[in-house]
Amino acid sequence: MNCEIREEGGVSVVALSGDVDLESSPTVRTALLDCVGKQQAVVVDLSGVSYIDSSGVASLVEAYQNARKSETSFALADVSQAAMRVLELARLDKVFTIHDSLVDGLKNAG
């Protein structure tokens, strides 16, 4: 798993790739919560995620909940098919704001 954090136009972009599983989810959780803690918009790029399990999903949900509490924008972008299947099964595709591309996510952040 790779977790890259960068800032684009005042938006924190967290790009995840590879397997987001029990081993890697603590790193993902920390990265997401740190970004949300800055109280600036967060867009999570899931285009490179080949696998995500319940612990990875839990990290996304926790960050989303924290963002809502602090009234911070939090969205997913360019979600891979593998990740989307898991989100759909958990019906979280109806909870998260999901953008078709990172460009769309950045345009609509905030």
N, C-alpha and C positions, 0 to 999 in steps of 0.2 A: 504494500500500500504506500502511496505517496500522497502527501498533503502539502500543497503549496498555497501560501497566503500572500496576497498582494493587494495593493490599493489602486483603484481606478476611479478617478473623479469623485473622491470622497466616499467611495463604496468599498467595503472589504470583500474581496473575492477569495473564497476558499475553494480551491480546485482539488478534488479527490480523484484518485485513480487506483486501479487494482482492486484487491479484495478488502472490503471494509467489514471486518469480522471481530470476534471476541478479542483477538490479539491486538488489533490496530485501533479498535474503537476508543480506548482511553486517550489516545493521541488526538483522534478526531474530536472527541468531546472537549478536551482542553482547548484545542484550536478554535472551535466554534464558540465556546463560552467566552474565551478571551476577546474574540471579535465582537460578540454581542455586548460584552461589558464596556466596550468603547462607545457604545450608544451611537453608532453610525450604521447605516444600512449594510446588510450582509446578503450576498448572493453566493450560493453554494453550487459550483459547477460539478455536476455528476456525470459528465460525458465520458469520462475514462473509467468509471466504476464497472468492473466485470462481475462483481458479486457483493451483495450486502446482506448481512444477517440481522437478527432482531436486536443485537447489541449496537450495531451501526445505526439502525432505524431509531433506537432509543436515544442515541446521541443527537440525532437530528431533531427529534421531538422535544428533548430537553432544551436545546438551544432555541427552538421555535417558541416554547413556552416562556423562557426567560426574555426573549425579544418582545413578546406580547406584553409582558408585565412592565417592561421599560419603554413601551411604545416605540420600539425600534423595528424598522422594516427587515423582514427575513424572507428570503425566497430561494427556491431551487431553480436551476437552469440547465438546459440541454441534458436532461436525465436519460441515461443509457437505458436500453430495453431491459437489461437484467435488473437494474434498480427500479424501473417503473413497474415491472411485474410485481415486485415485492410491495411497493407502495400501494398498488391497486388491490392486491390481496388483503392488505391491512386497511384498505379504504382511506389511506392517508393522502391519496391523490386528490381527495375532496377537501382536505384540511390545509395542506401546504399551498402557497402560491407557487405555481410551476410555470416557468417560461420556456418556450420552445428553443431559445438560444440564449447564450450569455449576453449577446448584444441587446436583446429584448429585456433581459433581466436588469442590465445596467441602465437602460433607458427608463424603466419603470420603477427603479429603486427609489425609496424615499417616501 
